[in-house]
C-alpha cells in the first residue's frame, strides 16, 4: 500500500491519499491542521512501521478497514467491503487502542533529549496509567505489550527524522510511504 502525505498551507485542512494494493484509492482527512507539525496519521504510520504493528490503523486500512474520515476516490471496492470494514474494526478494537497508546508514547519519547531507559520506563508508566488492568498489581505496560525501552527509543528517533523531513517540505510537496507489514 502506498500513502502520500502532502504538505498543505499552514492552518488549512489536510488529507493523505491511500492507494491500497487492491487498486482502491481513498483520500483520508487529517485530524491535525496542515503546517510544520507532523500530521497525526503520518505519526501513526511511522510508529506502527517501526514497531512492526501489523494490526494497527495502517495494517487495518491495508486489510480493508475504511474509516469515516476516508472518501473513496477511485477503483472498484471489493464486494461487501463495508461489512468487512465493520467486522475488522470490531475484531481489532483492542489492537487499534494499543496502536494509539504506543503512538502517543513514542511521540512523547521523541520530545525528550537523549532519553535513558529509566526515562522511557517512567514515561511509559505515566502514559499508560489510565490503562485498565484486571489483576491487582498488574503492570499496564504488560497489558499493552509495550516493547523494550531501546525499541521505543529507536521508534522515537525514526519519528524525529520523519518530523525533520516533513518540516523541510515546501507547500505542495509530499512524502510518499510504502506500507509493507
Buried (B, 14 or more C-beta within 10 A) or exposed (E): BEBBBBBBEEEEEBBBBBBBEEEBBBBBBBEEBBBEEBBBBBBBBBBBBBBEBBBBBBBBBBBBBBEEBBEEEEEEBEEEBEEBBEEBBEEBEEBBEBBBBBBBBBBBBBEEEEBEEEBBBEBBEEBBEEBEEEEEEEBBBEBBEBBEBEBBBBBBBBBBEBBEEBEEBEEEEBBEBEBEB
